[in-house]
Amino acid sequence: MTNMEGKRVPETIFRTRVDHEWVNVSSKDIFDGKTVAVFSLPGAFTPTCSSTHVPRYNQLAPIFKKYGVDDIVCISVNDAFVMNEWKEAQKASRITFIPDGNGEFTEGMGMLVEKNDLGFGKRSWRYSMLVKDGVVEKMFVEPEVPGDPFQNSNADTMLEYLAPKADKPIDVTVFSRKGCVYCAKAKSLLHDAGIDFEELVLNQDYTDNTLRAVANATTYPQIFINGEHIGGSEDLEKWMAPRKAA
């Protein structure tokens, strides 16, 4: 693998699709005059890329922007149709997805590798980089070992480099049901505190059997924060009280 720190990114024209039209986007369009965090990966819709790599960058995007990153870009050797569908499926609205269908940018980065054993052909090795005004300031390249290593190109490693003291967002999930006033209260508390959360709705995203299994509860809502079962809306209010006081 090639370390491009201190060098300019390759000059490439990316063929993207916007509103059913082909739109050419150049490297200059993406990088010039901006600070851009880039992560590149073997393929859209693949397991690690979809379950971890993309979601975490999307979650941390507001913090990246707080510390001077203008855009977060995901590049893969896939075509524009696939990348657009993948972005929609991932609900990754905070990330710019760029198709490097011919692998020209990836080859220029020295990251084009053979994935013939998987039937992929040529794809990108997994890496991330911080680019300022078209020049690579820092790269995190996965080690050259068999398989698809995922150790240091993740969003947390990039954020640690960018802002070591940055506070990371908490992970919150609300199990709710439609028409539940206590669920509405809990969501309002979280909204007012500026805390992002994921909501799972009864009989839409889960059943009461699941709620009993994970929380041993039959009342709504049930709230989990960073792996801890908080409880209902009143329990959430108690959990938030010291944070409001601070």
C-alpha positions as CSV (number, residue, x, y, z in Angstrom):
1,M,0.0,0.0,0.0
2,T,1.1,3.6,-0.7
3,N,1.2,6.3,2.0
4,M,0.3,9.6,0.3
5,E,0.8,11.9,3.3
6,G,2.0,15.3,2.1
7,K,1.0,14.6,-1.5
8,R,-2.0,15.8,-3.6
9,V,-4.9,13.5,-4.2
10,P,-5.2,12.2,-7.8
11,E,-7.0,14.3,-10.4
12,T,-10.0,12.3,-11.4
13,I,-13.4,12.8,-12.9
14,F,-16.1,10.9,-11.0
15,R,-19.3,9.9,-12.9
16,T,-22.2,10.6,-10.4
17,R,-25.9,10.5,-10.8
18,V,-28.1,13.4,-9.5
19,D,-31.9,13.4,-10.1
20,H,-31.6,10.8,-12.9
21,E,-28.9,12.8,-14.7
22,W,-25.2,12.2,-15.1
23,V,-23.1,14.8,-13.3
24,N,-19.3,14.9,-13.6
25,V,-17.6,15.7,-10.3
26,S,-13.8,16.4,-10.2
27,S,-11.3,15.9,-7.5
28,K,-11.0,19.7,-7.3
29,D,-14.8,19.9,-6.7
30,I,-14.5,17.6,-3.7
31,F,-11.2,18.7,-2.2
32,D,-10.1,22.2,-3.2
33,G,-10.4,24.8,-0.4
34,K,-11.9,22.3,2.0
35,T,-11.0,20.0,4.8
36,V,-12.4,16.5,3.9
37,A,-12.4,13.3,5.8
38,V,-12.3,10.3,3.4
39,F,-12.9,6.7,4.0
40,S,-12.6,4.1,1.2
41,L,-13.7,0.5,1.4
42,P,-13.9,-2.7,-0.7
43,G,-17.6,-2.5,-1.7
44,A,-21.1,-1.2,-1.2
45,F,-23.5,-3.4,0.7
46,T,-20.7,-5.5,2.1
47,P,-20.9,-6.6,5.8
48,T,-18.3,-4.5,7.6
49,C,-18.8,-1.5,5.4
50,S,-22.6,-1.5,6.0
51,S,-22.7,-2.5,9.7
52,T,-19.8,-0.4,11.0
53,H,-17.8,1.7,8.7
54,V,-20.5,3.9,7.2
55,P,-22.9,4.1,10.2
56,R,-20.2,5.4,12.6
57,Y,-18.9,8.1,10.3
58,N,-22.5,9.2,9.7
59,Q,-23.2,9.3,13.5
60,L,-20.0,11.3,14.2
61,A,-20.4,13.7,11.3
62,P,-21.7,16.6,13.4
63,I,-18.6,16.3,15.7
64,F,-16.3,16.2,12.7
65,K,-17.9,19.4,11.4
66,K,-17.6,21.0,14.8
67,Y,-13.8,20.5,14.5
68,G,-13.4,21.9,11.0
69,V,-14.2,19.1,8.6
70,D,-16.3,20.4,5.7
71,D,-17.4,17.1,4.3
72,I,-17.1,13.3,4.9
73,V,-16.6,11.4,1.7
74,C,-17.1,7.6,1.2
75,I,-15.3,6.3,-1.9
76,S,-15.7,2.8,-3.3
77,V,-15.0,1.1,-6.7
78,N,-18.7,0.8,-7.5
79,D,-20.9,2.6,-10.0
80,A,-23.1,5.6,-9.3
81,F,-26.3,3.6,-9.2
82,V,-25.0,1.3,-6.6
83,M,-23.6,4.0,-4.4
84,N,-26.8,6.0,-4.5
85,E,-28.9,3.0,-3.5
86,W,-26.4,2.2,-0.8
87,K,-26.5,5.7,0.7
88,E,-30.3,5.5,0.7
89,A,-30.3,2.1,2.3
90,Q,-27.9,3.3,5.0
91,K,-29.8,6.5,5.7
92,A,-26.4,8.1,5.6
93,S,-27.5,11.7,4.8
94,R,-24.5,13.2,6.5
95,I,-22.0,11.6,4.1
96,T,-21.1,12.2,0.5
97,F,-20.9,9.0,-1.5
98,I,-18.6,9.1,-4.5
99,P,-18.5,6.3,-7.1
100,D,-15.0,5.4,-8.4
101,G,-16.4,3.0,-10.9
102,N,-13.3,2.6,-13.0
103,G,-11.0,2.6,-10.0
104,E,-9.0,5.6,-11.3
105,F,-8.8,7.5,-8.1
106,T,-8.2,4.4,-6.1
107,E,-5.3,3.4,-8.4
108,G,-3.9,6.9,-8.2
109,M,-3.9,6.6,-4.4
110,G,-2.0,3.3,-4.7
111,M,-4.9,1.4,-3.1
112,L,-6.3,-0.6,-6.0
113,V,-6.1,-4.3,-5.1
114,E,-7.2,-7.6,-6.7
115,K,-10.3,-9.2,-5.0
116,N,-10.6,-11.9,-7.7
117,D,-10.9,-14.6,-5.0
118,L,-14.3,-13.1,-4.0
119,G,-15.4,-12.4,-7.6
120,F,-15.0,-8.7,-7.0
121,G,-12.3,-8.0,-9.5
122,K,-10.3,-4.8,-8.6
123,R,-11.4,-3.0,-5.6
124,S,-10.1,-0.5,-3.0
125,W,-8.1,-1.5,0.0
126,R,-9.7,-0.2,3.2
127,Y,-8.2,3.1,4.3
128,S,-9.1,6.6,5.6
129,M,-7.5,10.0,5.2
130,L,-7.8,13.6,6.2
131,V,-7.3,15.9,3.2
132,K,-6.8,19.7,3.4
133,D,-7.1,21.7,0.2
134,G,-6.3,18.7,-1.9
135,V,-3.3,17.6,0.1
136,V,-3.3,14.4,2.2
137,E,-2.4,15.4,5.8
138,K,-3.0,12.0,7.4
139,M,-3.7,8.4,6.3
140,F,-4.9,5.4,8.2
141,V,-4.3,2.3,6.1
142,E,-5.4,-1.2,7.1
143,P,-2.6,-3.7,7.6
144,E,-1.7,-5.9,4.6
145,V,-3.1,-9.2,6.0
146,P,-5.4,-11.7,4.4
147,G,-9.2,-10.9,4.4
148,D,-10.7,-7.5,5.1
149,P,-9.0,-6.1,8.1
150,F,-10.8,-3.3,9.9
151,Q,-8.6,-1.8,12.7
152,N,-7.6,1.8,12.1
153,S,-9.6,3.3,9.3
154,N,-12.7,3.7,11.5
155,A,-14.4,7.0,12.4
156,D,-13.2,6.9,16.0
157,T,-9.6,6.6,15.0
158,M,-10.0,9.6,12.6
159,L,-11.8,11.6,15.3
160,E,-9.0,10.8,17.8
161,Y,-6.5,12.3,15.4
162,L,-8.6,15.3,14.6
163,A,-9.8,16.2,18.1
164,P,-8.4,13.9,20.9
165,K,-10.5,15.6,23.6
166,A,-13.8,15.6,21.7
167,D,-16.8,14.3,23.5
168,K,-18.5,11.4,21.6
169,P,-22.2,11.1,21.3
170,I,-24.1,8.7,23.5
171,D,-26.0,5.8,22.0
172,V,-29.7,5.9,22.8
173,T,-32.5,3.5,21.7
174,V,-36.1,4.0,22.6
175,F,-38.6,1.1,22.4
176,S,-41.9,2.8,21.9
177,R,-45.5,2.1,20.8
178,K,-47.9,4.3,18.8
179,G,-50.2,6.5,20.9
180,C,-48.1,6.2,24.1
181,V,-48.0,9.5,26.0
182,Y,-45.0,8.4,28.1
183,C,-43.1,7.6,24.9
184,A,-43.9,11.1,23.6
185,K,-42.6,12.5,26.9
186,A,-39.4,10.5,26.7
187,K,-38.7,11.6,23.1
188,S,-39.4,15.2,24.0
189,L,-36.9,15.0,26.9
190,L,-34.2,13.7,24.5
191,H,-35.0,16.2,21.8
192,D,-34.9,19.1,24.3
193,A,-31.5,17.9,25.5
194,G,-30.2,17.7,22.0
195,I,-29.6,13.9,22.3
196,D,-30.0,11.9,19.1
197,F,-31.7,8.5,19.5
198,E,-33.0,5.6,17.5
199,E,-36.7,4.8,17.9
200,L,-38.1,1.2,17.5
201,V,-41.8,1.1,17.3
202,L,-43.9,-1.9,18.6
203,N,-45.3,-4.2,15.9
204,Q,-43.3,-2.3,13.3
205,D,-39.7,-2.8,14.3
206,Y,-40.2,-5.4,17.1
207,T,-42.8,-7.3,19.1
208,D,-43.6,-7.4,22.8
209,N,-41.8,-10.7,22.9
210,T,-38.6,-8.9,22.0
211,L,-39.1,-6.3,24.7
212,R,-39.6,-8.9,27.3
213,A,-36.4,-10.7,26.1
214,V,-34.2,-7.6,26.2
215,A,-35.7,-5.6,29.0
216,N,-37.9,-8.0,31.0
217,A,-40.6,-5.4,30.7
218,T,-44.1,-4.9,29.3
219,T,-44.6,-1.2,29.7
220,Y,-43.6,1.6,27.3
221,P,-41.2,3.3,26.6
222,Q,-38.1,1.3,27.5
223,I,-34.9,3.2,27.0
224,F,-31.3,2.0,26.7
225,I,-28.3,4.3,26.8
226,N,-24.8,3.0,26.1
227,G,-25.8,-0.5,26.8
228,E,-27.5,0.3,30.1
229,H,-31.2,-0.3,30.6
230,I,-32.5,3.0,31.9
231,G,-36.3,2.2,32.0
232,G,-39.3,4.4,31.3
233,S,-39.8,8.1,30.9
234,E,-39.6,8.9,34.6
235,D,-36.4,6.9,34.9
236,L,-35.0,8.8,31.9
237,E,-35.9,12.1,33.7
238,K,-33.9,11.0,36.8
239,W,-31.0,9.9,34.6
240,M,-31.0,13.4,32.9
241,A,-31.4,15.4,36.1
242,P,-27.6,15.7,37.0
243,R,-26.8,16.5,33.4
244,K,-29.2,19.4,33.4
245,A,-27.8,20.6,36.7
246,A,-24.3,20.5,35.2
